[in-house]
């Protein structure tokens, strides 16, 4: 998304950082620039650190390491606050996938969607403080590096044909189309099947079947924890 974006000045970047952090610009101090794959201006104030891309002026990350007080927010309030923040940032068609709660912060993973197809490479992580609903963690670098309109032809296989590649030891409960990253930093168009083990119905599994070849591309175990649902 930054490839053809217009450059922003340090002053403009600071103004954007102050909006994202909810702090007056004079409270932010410019730090050393981040000259990585996504060159960014970096600003800090006490416990807060913010990155703004030099091209486009996108909020790349925000970290607020302040202590978290007494937990007051419900899970529904967390998702509402996170989605409000994304909307204010101009990010639409984002869908929550998994979340984890630790140290008073609920971190939710959001993936972009296109025509109902999930785009897992286009990932944003957003952490909500459970004491007052403030955004204390945000990382959009995966989204900014990967997001673009994709030309996704209709899958060559039907869902029934793709489901035939799922292990017979699993019982499928639902499916959807998804683009997933590969270890070689490419992408593949898949069917995502939610399933449970027939031997252990408590074990939930996600199986990714190539929508063109029927090959199994990946399989993830869903691990429920006291703080949310993780994958491995």
Secondary structure, 3 states (H helix, E strand, C coil): CCCCCCECCHHHHHHHHHHHHCCCHHHCEECCCECCCCCEEEEEECCEEEEEECECCCEEEEEECCCCCCCCCCHHHHHHHHHHHHHHCCCCCEEEEEEEEECCEEEEEEEEEECCEEEEEEEEEEEEECCCCCEEEEECHHHHHHCCCCCCCCCCCCHHHHHCCCCCCEEEEEEEEEEEECCCCCEEEEEEEEEEECCCCCCEEEEEEECCCCCEEEEEEEEEECCEEEEC
